[in-house]
Amino acid sequence: MALIVQKYGASWLLGAGRLRLAADRVAAARAAGHEVVVVVPAARTRTSRPVAQPAPHPSSAPPSEAGTPPGSDRLPLARAIEERGLAARPLPGPPYTGRATTPPYGPAPDADALAHRVRQALDLGAVAVVRCPHGPDRLTAAADRDDADTTAVALAVAIKADVCEFRTAVDGAHTADPRIAPDARLLPRLTYEHLRDLSACGTPLLTVRSVELAWRHGLPLHVRAAAHEGPGTLVGEEERRTAEQPSLVGVAHRRAGREVTMTTGHAPGPFTAQILRIATALGATADVLTRDVAPARTRLTLLLPESRCRAVLAALERARGRLDVRDLACGPRTGRVSLVGSGLQQRPGTAAFCSALAAAGIRFDAVTASDAYLTAVCRAGQIDDAVRAVHAFCRLGTGGAGGAPGA
């Protein structure tokens, strides 16, 4: 018998049909003899406000049998689980720790107190259903998801779970987004490092902080479909390699970005540091694309997340006089395409990566290279073509060898 933590996304649980599918997954795990804890973020409406919770209704069984105190709120998923003859106990998650508390993110949720209540529910034979809290507005949506993912991992660590499952709308991690590259392959296994890099480069499976927390504690992760019992992607420690060689994992992308340009008469180093400090204070991760330095002028181009671009521009407008900001302008929508793996500067190499993009007619403004990933900044309208070009060049699809070009 294993102890399993299952995390479901709020958007996936919208609708009675999907709730029933999630309850079926929980019931299947219980039928196999496993203890189950479910973590769900509170659902939002289209206006990004928390959905009103359902009115409480009395339980037909005493707490020792149903596992839920009479009069407590019932989550829709908890109701669906009970309809399958299982006891379910809804529990509030740890306090919200997202952007509204400590930009850009608060501390990791303290799951120790929650773990005690979860253990009590499990000892009564119930399924513990943990609801994570909300941030105050739509700008905290990313932090809401970060809190839910990290709460699931932190709780799994605290109760010494055997695995933390992330039930999603996709079958697992792929070599690229299957909606863009139809021949993308399902990755049966990933290391913590590679999943973290895919997440950091834009693959929307898990948040970076949750992967790093699992990595730190050696907690196995399992990314799999919520709609069926597919094999999914297992995430764990890196297997020993018989020989040091480049490894290609997949292509990630991120669309939401804006180029912001400005000039100043100040020295380039202190000016760049002050601009980045302003962006960071507003919860924006800014990348420096170009910095042209002339005798009496410095021209700086940044890449900002679109959700924070307006706030950063307003702050820079207020700082015009103090920082001597001139010619402040917001450019076109951009995005990033990244090849993730290891030893990438050795093979395929930055030159081959750029050549693959150029051969497909992709215009890219900047390239960042490391052994873990190669990233190009492209126009938003060319992101899909860029993903397909890199994916095909590296032969990552179902018909390819899945190795570095020329290997």
N, C-alpha and C positions, 0 to 999 in steps of 0.2 A: 504493500500500500504506500502510495506517495502522497506528499502534500503539495498541491498545485495552486499557484496564484494565477488567475486569469484576468487580464485587463482588456476591456472593450472600449472603443472610442464612442463618444457621445453621438457623433453624426451617424455612425453605423447603427446605433440602437433606435433611431427614429423610425417609428412604424411598428404596428403590431406583428407583422410577419417576421421582421428581423428580431424582435424581442423573443418570439417563439423559437427561432433558430438558435439564439444565444442560450436560451433556457435548455434547449436540446443538448447543446454542447456540455453544459453543466451536468445535466442528468446522465449523459453518457459517461462522464468522468466519475460520477458517484456510483454508477452501476458497475464500473470497473474496480470499485473498492477504494477510490482515492478520496482524500479530504480536499475540499475546494473552497478557495476564497476568491471572490470576484471584486474587482476594482473598476468603478465607472465614474467618469467625470459628470457633473451635473449638466444636463442638456441646456442649450441656449436656444432662444428664438431667433428669427431672422434679424431682429434688431440687436442681437448679441446680449440680451438680458437673460438672467436665469429664468428657466421655466418654473412656474409655480408648482410646488410639490403637491401630490395628491392628498386629499383629506384622509386623516387616519381612520381606520376601521378596526373594530375589536377582533382579536384572534379567536378562532373557535376552539383552540386548544390552549392549555396552560403553558407558561413559559418553559417548563421543563420538557414539554413535548414539541412545541412549535419553535422554541428557541428565540422567540421575540416577545418582549414585554407588551402586555395589552396597552392599546392606545398609541403605540409608536407609529411614526410615519411609515408607509409602505411604498417602496420604490416599485415602478412598473416591472422591472426585471425580477424583483423578489416575488411579486405576485405570480409572474409566469413560471418561476421555479416551483412555487407552492402548488400550482395547478398540475405539476407532474408528480405530486405526492411527496415532495421533499420539504423539509423545514428550512426556512430562510430567515436570516436575522439581519436587517439593515443596520448599518453603523455609520455614523458621521466620520469623515476622514480628518486628518490633522488640519490645523489652521492654514488658511491661504498664505503662501509665501512667495508670490510672483512679483511682477514688475511694480505693482502699486506699493509694495513694501520696501524692497531694496533693489533699485535698478542696477543691472538689467534683470537679475534674478535674486531671489532671496536664498536663505540657507536651505539645505536639503530637509525635507519634512522629518520631524521627530516621530518615528513610528513605534517607539517603545510602549507608550501608553496605549496606543491603538492595538498593538500586538497582544496585550493582555486581554482586551475585550474580544478580539478575534479568537484567541485560544479558548476562552470561555464558551463562545458559540460553537466552536468545533467539538469541544468536549461534550456538548449537548446533542451532537449529531446533526447540527444545522450547517447550512451553507452561509458563510458570512459575506454580505454584500456591502462593500465600503463605497460610500459616495464622497468624492472629492469636492471641496468648496469652489466658489467662483471668485474671480477678480471683479472689480467694480464696473468695468466698461469693455468695449470691444477691442481696445488697444492691448488688453491683457490676454488676448486669445492664445498667443504663443506661450505665455507663461502658464496659462491654465493647463495646456497640454503638457508642458514640462512638469508641472506639479503632479498631474495624474500619472504620467509615465514613471516619474521618480518615486512617487508614493508607492506604486505597485512594486518597484524593485526594493525600496527601503523596507516595506512591509514584509516582502518575501525573505529578505535578509534577517529581519528581526524575529520572524517565526521559524526560521531555519527551513524554509520551503525547499523542496527538491528541484523545482523548476518554476520559472515565471514565464507564463505564456502571454503573448501579445496577439490577441485575436483581431484581425484587420479585414478590410474589404478585398485584399489581394492574397494570393496563395503563399507569399513569403517574399524574400529578397530575390530580385532578378538582376540580370546583367545590365538591364536598362528598363525604363518604363515600358511595359508591354503595349500600352496605348500608343506609344510613339514608334517603338521598334517591335513589330509583331513577332519577330524570331527570337526575342529575348529569352534566355534560359533561366529556369528556377535554380537558385544556388542552394544545394542541400545543406551545406555547412559554411559557416563564416567564423572568423576570429573576432574577438572583441574589437581589436584595433581596426580591422577592415570595416566592421559595421559602424564604428564611431566615425571613420573617415567618410563613408557613404552618407551618413546622417549629416555631418558637418557640411558636406558639399551639396545637400539639397534633397536627398532621398527621404521621403516623409514616412519612415517606418517607426523609428524611436528617436527620442531626443538625445542629444549628445551627453547630457548630464546623467541620464538614466543608464546609458551604456557604460559610462565610466564608473558609476557606482557598482554596477554588476561585475565589472572587470576587477574592481578593487577587492571585492569579496568572493570572487570565483563562483558567482551564481550563474548556473546555466540558463540561457534564454531560448525561447522557442517562438519564432514569428510564424504564424500560420493563419489560414482562413477562418473566419467566423462562421461562414455558411456551410462548411463541410469539414470532414476529418481528413484533410490532405496531409502530406508529409511535412510541408512547411520548410523553414530554415532553422537549423540548430546553431546556436552561437555559444562558443566556449573557448577554452584555451587553444593556443596555436599548436597544431600538430608538428612534430619534428620533421624537418625537410631533409631528405638524403643528400641534397646538393643545393648550394646557394644559387638561385636563379630568379629572374624577374617573375613576378606573379601578377596577372591582370585579373581584377575582380569584376569591375563593372563601370558603367557610365552614369553619372549623376548630373542633375541639372537644377538650376534655380532661376526662376523667371523674374521675380519682383525686384527690380533695381532701377536706379536713376543715376545718371552721371551729373555731377554738380561741379561747375568750374568757377574759378575766382582768381583774381590777381591781387598782389600787395606789393608795397615797397619795403616791407620788413624782411629780415633775414629768413631764409627758407626753413631752417631747422626749428627755431622757436615758433614761427608762424604755423607750421604744420602740426606741431605738438598742441598748440592752443586750439586749433580747429578740431582735431581729433578728440580733445578733451570735451569740447562742447557737444560733439556727436555722442560720445560715450555717456555723458550725463543725461542725455535724452533717451538712452536705451538703444542707440543705433550703432551697429558694427560697421565702421567705414573702412573701405579699402582704398589705398592711395594708388591710383592708376598711373598718373604721370605727374612729374614735377619739373617744370622748365625754369631754369635759373638764369637770369640776365643780370648785368651790372646793377641796375636800379629797379628790377622787377622780378617777381616770382609768380609763376602761373601754376596753379594746383588744380588737379582733377581728381575728384573722389567718386567712389561708387557707394551709394547709400541704399538701404532697403526702402522700397517705395512707401511702406506703411509709416515710416518715420521721416520721410523727406520733407514734408511740409513743416513739421516742427523744427527740424534742423535749419531749414531756410529762414524761418522766422527768427530763430536765435541768432543766426549770422547777420540778418538785417539789423538786429538790435546792437550787434557788436561791430558794425561797420566803422564807426569813428574810432573806437578803442583799438581795433586790430588793423585798421586801414584796409578793409576788405573792399575791393573794387570789382566791377564787371561780374557781379554774381549772377549766374545763370544756371537754369536746370535743363539738362539735355534730354535726349530721347530715352525711352524705356530700354533697359538692357537686361541681360541675364548671364549666367555662367554655366559652362559645360565642363565637367571634370571627368577625367579618367582616373580611377582609383585602383590602387594595387600596391606593389612594393618593387623597389629597384627600377622605377619608371624612367629615371634619367639615364639608366644604362640601356634599357630597351622597353618600349620603342624609342624613347628619347624625345626631347623637346622638338627637335627639327622635324622628325617624322610626324609627330602630333600636329604641328602647325601645317605641314604639307598636306595631311589628310583633310584638314579644314579648308585650306586654300583650294585644293582640287575639287571640293564640293561647292565652291563659290561662296564660302562663308567669310564674312568680314568680321575680323576680331580686332579689338582695340588694345588688348593687353593679354599677356600670358604669364602665369605664375607656375613655377616648376619646383618640385621637390621629389624625393624618392617615393613618397606616399601618394601623391596625386599631381596631375598636370591639369591646369585650369585655364580656360580661355574666356574672356569677356566678349560677348557677342550681342548684336541687336536682338531684341526680344522676338521679332518676327522670324528669326533664323534659328532659334533654339532647337526646334524639332529636327530640322535638317542637319544641324551640327551633331545632335545626339546620334542620328542614324549614320552619319558619316564616320564618326569615331568608332561606333559599335561595329560597323562593317569592316573598317580598316583593321581593327584588332581581332577580327574573327571570333567575336564573343557570342554570336548567335547559335541557334540549334544546329545549323549546318556547318559551323566552323570548328576549328581545332581548340578554340578557347585558350590559346597561348599567345605569347608575344609575337608580333610579326617578325618573320625571319628566324624564329626559333626552330 
